[in-house]
């Protein structure tokens, strides 16, 4: 019985590696458009000249 328990360790490691590999290889391009648009808005806001007070 102890041998079977020792064989389960590599089995769990293989299953964990397969789950991690599928997560690491997922398609991440779906959010790029929104992130780039947000970054563009951020850059435009930072490039605007401040009007009004000289306070930081």
C-alpha angles and dihedrals in degrees: 000000000000090000090057090052090052089051091054092062095068090040091056090044091053092048091048091049091050091051092048092047092051090048093048092050095049121129108264099172096095095080097042095089093054093044092050091049090051091049090050091053090048092052092048090051092049092048094053115103114243116246125198122021129024092230118127 
